[in-house]
């Protein structure tokens, strides 16, 4: 009886620690501690907080209606870049993973070369190379250069996640699909991919969150995302701490929302009533 109670407690604790609310609680606790020590430090410097000025940089509400301020405009650019890059990174990662698992020697060589270059060079260098070198050749403006750089960089990591997920599918699943007369493509679509996606969804979500945070680097090529907007505002207003804390909170809202969405999708896909998933 005691062992059953202990096992139940262990399962409850495991479920609680895997919940996104647990991660949110940890982050908020860390944020409170950081804010406390930071506030003490700022107090010693005699800094005067001016939080009342922040709303006008978020939005403007007058007789003409609602209008987004510089921070909300920059947030929109960040979300747009991140969303497009995330979709392209998944496509690039899937193609690279399939090339590495294929029997094509040239495909394997190209995929391996791409992976080694992308994973072993800094994103900032890749961003500069694509914008200053490849951009004029391909006719890319700074927005699409940023999207391409993020997609290729994150796609390299996504490919390894997808490849490990595909390889984790038991060999018996392949044999069963072939015994049912399914072709190679149909085996991937109806048997392998649905099982692989369930297994790789959490690490893919972590990679998506990394992409959102890495998108702050696009400000180095003068893309007016959230980071670039706040840098411009700080140079005008000198509200350094208030603006950076506001931006950190905005990034937190995006990443936590994504974590909750992925957690919901993971539960839906693991449901026994969702066994008909296919691509």
N, C-alpha and C positions, 0 to 999 in steps of 0.2 A: 504494500500500500504506500509506504514511504517513497519507494522508487518511482511509483506512478506519479505521485505528487511532485517529486523532484523533476521528472521528465516533463510534466506539464508546465512547471515554472520555467524550465529551460527553453521550451518551445515558445512560451509567451515572451520571454526576454529576447529570443532570437528574432521573433516577429517584430517586436518593438524597435530593436536596434536597426532592422532593415527598413523601417518605415522612413519616408522622407521627413516626417515631422521630427524624428529624432535628430536628423542632420540639421534641420532648421533650428531646433533647440540648441544644439551644440554651437552652431554659428552665432546665434543671438547671444549666447552666454559669452563666447569669445569676443563678440562685438561690444558687449557691455563692459567687459574687463579692459579692452583696448581703449574705449571711450573714457573710462574712468581714469586710467593712467594718463591718457592724452589730455584730458581736461585739467588734471592736476598740473601737468607740465605747462599747458597754455596759461593756466592761472598764475603760475610763477612768472611767466613772461609779461603778464598784464594785458593779455589779448582780450578784446571786447567782441563778443559774439554778436552777429547781426543776421540771425536767422530770418527776421522779418523781411529781408530783401530777396530771399530765395524764390518765393512764389512768382514774382514778376518775370523771372527768367525761365520758369516752367510754362506759364500760359499768360495770356492777356485776355481779359473779359471786359469789354466796354459796350457801348451802344451798338457797334457794328457786329457784335457777337463774339464767339470764342475764336481765339487765334493761338496757335502753338508758339511757345517761346523758343529761344535758342536750344535749351536742354531737351525739350520734347522733339524738336526738329532733329537734333543730333541723335536722339534715341531712335527715331524712325529710320534714319540712315543706317544705324548700327543693326537694327532688326532686319532691314532689307538685305544688307550685305551678308549677315549671318545666315538668313534663311536660304538665299540663293547658293551661298557657298556650301551649306550643309547638304542641299540636294545634289549639287555637283560632286561633292566629296564622296557621297554614298555611291554615285554612279561610277566615279573613278576607282573607288575602293573595290567595288564589285567586279569591274572589268579586270583590274589588276589581280584580284584573288583568283578569278577564273583562269587567267593566263598562267599564273603560277601552278595551278592544279591541272592544266592541260598537258597534252603530249607534244605541244609545239615547242621546239627548242628555241627558235627566234623569239617567240612570245615570252618564254620564261626568262630569256636574257634581257629583253626590253623591260619586263616587269621588275626584275631584280635590280637592274641599273637605275630605274626610276626610284625604287624604294631606298636604295643606298644613298642616292643624292639627296632625296627629300628628307630622310630621317637623320642624316649626318651633317646637314648644313642648317644654320639658324634661319628662322622664318624671316627675320628682318633682311638678311642678305638675299633671300629668294624674292622678297617683295621688291627690293631695289632693282634686282636683275630683271624681273619681269616688267617693271614700270619703265626703267631707263633704257634697257637694251631691247627687250622683246616688244614693248609697247609701241614704239615708233614703227617697227617692222610689221606688226600685226594690226596697227591702227587702233590700239586700245587706249581709252581714256583712263584716268586714275581710278575711277570706280570699278571698271571691269578688270583692270590690272590687279586691284586689291582682291576682287572676287576670285580671279584665276589663281593668285598666289595662295590664298587661304584654302581653296579647293584642292590644289595639288599637295599642299603640305599636310592637311588633315586627311586627305584621301589615302596617303601612304599608311597612316596608322589604322584607318578604317579597313584597309585591305587585309592587314594582318589579323584584325579582329574577325572579319568575315571568313577569312581562310581557316582560322582555327575553329570557328563555329561549324563550317562545312565538314571539316575533317573529324569533328567530334561525333558526327552522325554515324551510328554503328554500321559496320559493313553489311550486317544482315538486312538493313533497310534497303541498301542498293540491290542486294540479291533478290529480295522480295519484289522490288519494283520491276526488275528484269524478268522475273518469273511470271509477273502479271502482263508481260508484253509491252511495258512502257518504254518509250524511246529514251535516249540519254537526256534530251531536253525536258521531256515530261517528267522524268524521274527527279530532275533538279527542281522543276516548278511545283510539283504536287507532293513530293516526298521529302526532299532534302532541305529546300529553302524554308518551308514552314517550321521545321524542327530547329534549323540553324538560327533563324531569326529570334526564336524564343530564348535561345541560350546567349546570344550576343547582344540583346537589347540593352542590358545594364551597362556593359563597357562602351557600347556605341553612344549611349546617353552621356556618359562621362566625357567622351570625345567631343560630343556636340557642345557641352558646357565649356570645354577647353577652347573650342573654336570661337565661341562667343567672347570669351575673355581675350583670346589672341587677336580678335578683330580690332582691339584698341590700337594695335600697331599701325593700322592703315592711316592714322593721323600723321605718320611720318612722311607720307607722300601727299599731304594736304587734302585728304578726303575729310570733309566736314562731318565726321561722325560725332558720337557723344564725347569722346576724349578730346577731339580737336575743338569742339565748341566750348568745353569747360576751360581749356587752356587759353582760348581767346578771351573768355569772360574774366578769368583770373587776372590777365594782364591789364584789363580795363578797370576792374572793381577791387582787386586785392582781397577778395573774399575767399582766400585759399582753402581754409579748413571747411567752411560751410559748403562750398561747391563740391569739393572732393568727397565729403561725406554723403552729399546728395547723390552724386554719381555712383558711389559705391552701393547705395541703397537701390538705385535703379537697376544696376547690374544684378544685384541680389534678387530682385523681384523677377527678372527674366529667367535666371538660372533655376531658382526654386520652382517657378511655374513649369519649366521644362521637366524638372525632376518629378514633380507631381504627375504631370501628363504621362511620362514614361512609366512611372510606377502603376498608374491606372491601366495603361496598355499591357504591361507585363501581366497583371492579374487577369485581364480579359483573355489574353492569349494562352494563359496557362489553365484556363477554365476547361473542364471536360466537355463543355458544350460548344467549345470553339475548335474542335478538331478538324473542321472543314476549311481551315485557312489555306489559301493558296495565292499564288502570284500570277 
